[in-house]
Amino acid sequence: NITDSDPDGRLTVTDKDVKLQEIALAKNEGKELTKEEKQRLRKEKKQHKKNKKDDKGPPEKEKEKEKASVPAPSKPATQSPAHKAPAPVHASESAAAAEKPAKSKAELRAERRARQDSERTSKQGKKEGGQQSASSKPKATPNELQPVVKRLPEHVQVDDPAALKKLAKKLERQQVPLRSDYGYKVSLFSHLHQYSRKSPPTLQISIPATVIHPSIVRLGLQYSQGIIAGSNARSVALLHTFKQVIQDYSTPPNEELSRDLVNKLSPYISFLSQCRPLSASMGNAIKYIKKEISNIPSQCKEEEAKGKLQACIDSYINEKIILASEAISKYAIEKISDGDVILVYGCSSLVNHILCKAFEKQRKFRVIVVDSRPRLEGREALRRLVKKGIRCTYVLISALSYILPEVSKVFLGAHALLANGYVMSRVGTSQIALVAKAYNVPVLVCCETYKFCERVQTDSFVSNELDDPDDLIVTRNGKSHLENWQTVKSLGLLNLVYDVTPPDFVDLVITDLGMIPCTSVPVVLRVKNVDQ
Amino acid sequence: MEKDTTQKLVEYFRAQIREDPDVASAVAAIRSLLEFLKRDQSETILGLRENQTKAIQRLEETDSSVAVSSGGELFLRFISLTSLEHPDLSQCKNVMIERGELFLKKISLSRGKVGKLCHTFIKDGAKILTHSSSRVVLKVLENAAADNKRFTVYVTESQPDSAGKLMAQKLHNLNIPVTVVLDAAVGYIMEKVDLVIVGAEGVVESGGVINKIGTYQMAVCSKAHNKPFYVVAESFKFVRLYPLNQQDVPDRFKYKADILKTVKDLNQEHPMIDYTPPSLITLLFTDLGVLTPSAVSDELIKLYL
C-alpha cells in the first residue's frame, strides 16, 4: 500500500483516510508508531502545510520568519553577528517553497541542494563560521573550533508562540506529553516555564507506557516532585537510569545500535526536560553518552556493545563525580586551617563531603549553615554535619550580615560554571558572595569539571528555572496567608531556583584539576576539548 | 655521603651568588641544580628526580625566597617533560642535562626581555615610584634611560634591611634623578607620581604577587589614587601557590631561613614579604609577554600541565 504512491507522493483520498485512521488508532492504543507510520504522518503534515502555503502565499512565510528573528535580539550580543546569517537563508528557503507546486519534488530537492551549496561557499568566503545549511542541527560537534550559531533552547522561549508550536509538534512526534504552565508568571520571567507540583506530566501517560521506558517515567516523577534534588544526585540518577535503559534495549532488525539507540534516547530526554528542565551537569552527561554510543563500531555485537556502554557510564560516574570529589577535598583541606569559622549555604553534597573529610583529618573548625525558604535545604546539611560531630550554627539568610564578622571563609557549591567565569548556583548564593566581599571574607567555590558549560550568562533572568509558586504559601497558627493568591489579579508569586554570581566576588574555584581563579574557566574548557 | 654532596651543592650556590651579585637567586639555584645533576651518581631516573627534589628542598632551606622554590620546580618539570624512553641511563641523563642547559640559557635572557617590554610604558617626564631593591626594575629603568627618556624615581627605604638605599645608589650611578622616601610616606607621595613599578619574588596562581613587605600597602594606595600599578617579573617566578589573604602565605616564605630554624615564637618576628591580590595589579610584565592578572593562570596551566 505504501509503495503504491504516485511520483509526487500525493496519495489518493481514500488511501490517505485509511492510513490516517490506522495511525490515529495506533496512537490511541499507546503503541509506538512504526517507522513507516511516522514517515507517513510526516508526509501528511508536509502536504497539509504545502496546501496551506498555496492558499496564503509568501506573506505568511515572511511573518513566520519575523517571529523567528524576534528572539534573536534577546540572545547574548556575542552571537548576534553570527545569527544574522540564518535570516537571509530563511528568505531563500521561502522563495524556493513558493515555486514548489510548479516542479516535481526531486527537481526541487536538487535545486535546493545546489542553492545551499552556493550559499555555503559564499558564506565560507565571508568567514561567517560553521553554518552548513538552514536545517543544521543546533548542537555543534565538540571538535569544531569555529563559532557555530547556537539556537536559543526552547525552555527559555515560553512567551514565543512560534517556539511553543515547534515544541508541541516535536513532543507530539515523539509521543511525549506536553506539560502546561500553571498560574500567573511575573512578567520579567514570563519566558520561562512554571509548573505545578500537583500536576506531574506522568498523569498524561497511559500505563503501561510503551514509548517511554518505565524507569525513565519513575525518574521523571522523582525529578518533578523534588525527591531527587541537587546537581550531582540528578546526574547520577540519570546515568543509572540510562544504564537500565541500555540493558533493556534490543536492536530492531535492519538497524544499527549506534544510530538507533541515540534516536531512542531523544524522547526520554524530552520527557525528562518536561518534568524538570535539565541541569548543565545532566546536559554534559547526556552529550558524553551520545558520543560514546555513536562511537560504537558497527561490527560490534549487541551484548558486547551494551557491556561497553555500561562500563563507560560506570567509569564516567567514578571519574567525574566520585574521584573528582576526592581530589577536590584534598585541595580544599589545604585551605582549611585550625580555628577557622566556615560558612556554607544550603546543601551541597560536595561541600559537605569536604567538611566531613577535613573533620576526619583532625582539623579544628566550626561551621555556620545558612538556610533560606522555601526549600530549607540547609537543614539537611546541618543534619549530616552534626551527625559527624562537627560544631554547627544555623541561621537564616536574613541574618547574614549579623554573623559574617565572625566568619573566616565561605565555601559554596555550584550548579554550573559558565564560560565567562560566572557561577550558577542555588538562589541566594550571589547574595552571600556579595556580602562576604563587602566584609572581605574569602569566597571559595567548589565545582567538578563536568559541571563546566560553554554557555555565557551575565544575569539571572535570561536562563533560570521557576519552581512551583504554591511553595511560598506558608501555614502558621492555622492560617495560610497567600492561599488564594490566584484570585488577586495584581499578585504574582516568584519562586526562583538559580542565580548567577559574577567572578569578582569569587576568590578561588577548587576543581579536580586544581585551584584556579574564576576567570580561568574557559582555559579549562579549552584544555578539556583538546584532551577529547 | 648524602650530606657531603648537598653541602657541596649549598657551597656552590653561595659561591655563585658571591661571584655575581647581579644574578637572580633563582638562576643561581638552577645553575647549582644543573651541576648537581651532572655529578649525580644515581642508577635510575626515579633516583635522579628524587635527588633533585631533595636538592631543591635543601636550597630552599638556605635561601627562603619564593623564586628559588618556583625556579627549582619549573627546572625539574622542564627537564623531565620530555620523552625519556632511551634504554641507556646515561643517554637519558644527557638529554636531561641538555634540556637543563637550554632552560638555563632561556631564563638568563628573561630579564633582558622584560626590560625591553616594559621600558616603552615609561613616558618622557614620568615620575615613577618603586619599592625596595629589585634587579628587574633596575634593568627596566636602565633601558628607559638608555632610550634617552627623562624621568625621576622615588624609592621607598624599605625597612628592616634598608634595601631601598641600595637601589637609590645604583640608580644614582646611572645618572637617574632619585629620591629616597620613608615607607610611611607612600600615601603622601602617591599624588605626585604617575605610575608604580615593582618587582616580584613570586607570582601566584591567582595573578597576585609576593614581594617585599610594604608592596601591598603601596598597591592599595595606588588603587585609591587610580595610578597604574605594574609588576615586572621573569616567568620562572610563577609558583603554584594560591593564598587567599596575608595569613595564607606559608611561613617558610615569610621569614628568613635561619630565623625559621632558631626562633620559637614566630609571632614576635617581622615577616619579610607580603601578598598583593590581583585586583590591585594593573599589568604584569614577563618574558612571556605583557599579561593581565587573570592571564597568569592561563600561562601557569600551560607551564605546569
Contacts between the chains, C-beta under 8 A, distances in Angstrom:
chain1	res1	chain2	res2	distance
A	335	B	244	6.9
A	335	B	248	7.6
A	337	B	247	8.0
A	409	B	244	7.4
A	442	B	244	4.0
A	442	B	245	6.2
A	444	B	244	7.6
A	504	B	279	7.7
A	507	B	206	7.6
A	507	B	244	5.8
A	508	B	206	7.2
A	508	B	242	6.1
A	508	B	244	6.4
A	513	B	305	7.7
A	514	B	240	7.9
A	515	B	205	6.4
A	515	B	242	4.5
A	516	B	205	7.1
A	516	B	297	5.7
A	516	B	301	7.7
A	517	B	205	7.0
A	517	B	206	4.9
A	517	B	207	6.6
A	517	B	278	7.4
A	517	B	294	6.4
A	517	B	297	5.2
A	519	B	294	3.9
A	519	B	297	7.2
A	520	B	294	7.1
A	520	B	297	4.2
A	520	B	298	6.3
A	520	B	301	7.0
A	523	B	297	6.8
A	523	B	298	4.9
A	523	B	301	5.5
A	524	B	301	7.8
A	527	B	301	6.8
A	527	B	305	6.9
